Amino acid sequence: KAGVTQTPRYLIKTRGQQVTLSCSPISGHRSVSWYQQTPGQGLQFLFEYFSETQRNKGNFPGRFSGRQFSNSRSEMNVSTLELGDSALYLCASSYSYEQFFGPGTRLTVL
Amino acid sequence: QKEVEQDPGPLSVPEGAIVSLNCTYSNSAFQYFMWYRQYSRKGPELLMYTYSSGNKEDGRFTAQVDKSSKYISLFIRDSQPSDSATYLCAMSAEVRRALTFGSGTRLQVQP
């Protein structure tokens, strides 16, 4: 069974731009969560989607948004990028209690 | 103060040693406790999952949860160089919901 895939793996943007990251969950998994990982703050929860509905949201500004499609694939968008948005963005899919993580998208904001 | 505290290390041990990794937490609503292993440039991989208090063993790994002390541990027996990674504790109040992670402990097992 294929794991969680995330595209792109690496991304370089400049301040003020916007970015869209994509996540394809494991087949059959309907829950997709997004996390931000930085050296200073560690892994922090962004939001979770289940059956195209946002079920839970972390403490991030409105510049961070996401959506989920009918095939469970998910995207997250960050608008008006700031230097502090440089991070590894991880997507996790789950069927029951276990969350399977993808390899992440490393975003660098210059 | 963070909800979950974890010593960042680094922790360096010789091959074959028993490793003890720990986290403390402040939110008494946490009921689901996990340990993830993360290799460099990879996503976290679930090692152990425990519900409420108690012990769970899987091969060389043992997870312990003491809810009364708000303290969880991961023990690695007969540590191997391939165990060198960052170990993250994670917990949640409800199943399949948002995980709150510790900052991770970097472990180096010396051959």
HADDOCK unambig.tbl for C-alpha pairs under 7 A between the chains (distance, minus, plus):
assign (segid A and resid 42 and name CA) (segid B and resid 103 and name CA) 5.10 0.50 0.50
assign (segid A and resid 43 and name CA) (segid B and resid 101 and name CA) 6.00 0.50 0.50
assign (segid A and resid 45 and name CA) (segid B and resid 98 and name CA) 6.36 0.50 0.50
assign (segid A and resid 45 and name CA) (segid B and resid 99 and name CA) 6.81 0.50 0.50
assign (segid A and resid 96 and name CA) (segid B and resid 96 and name CA) 6.27 0.50 0.50
assign (segid A and resid 97 and name CA) (segid B and resid 95 and name CA) 5.44 0.50 0.50
assign (segid A and resid 97 and name CA) (segid B and resid 96 and name CA) 5.05 0.50 0.50
assign (segid A and resid 100 and name CA) (segid B and resid 45 and name CA) 6.94 0.50 0.50
assign (segid A and resid 101 and name CA) (segid B and resid 43 and name CA) 5.52 0.50 0.50
assign (segid A and resid 101 and name CA) (segid B and resid 44 and name CA) 5.95 0.50 0.50
assign (segid A and resid 101 and name CA) (segid B and resid 45 and name CA) 6.76 0.50 0.50
assign (segid A and resid 102 and name CA) (segid B and resid 43 and name CA) 5.45 0.50 0.50
assign (segid A and resid 103 and name CA) (segid B and resid 42 and name CA) 4.94 0.50 0.50
assign (segid A and resid 103 and name CA) (segid B and resid 43 and name CA) 4.34 0.50 0.50
assign (segid A and resid 104 and name CA) (segid B and resid 43 and name CA) 6.17 0.50 0.50
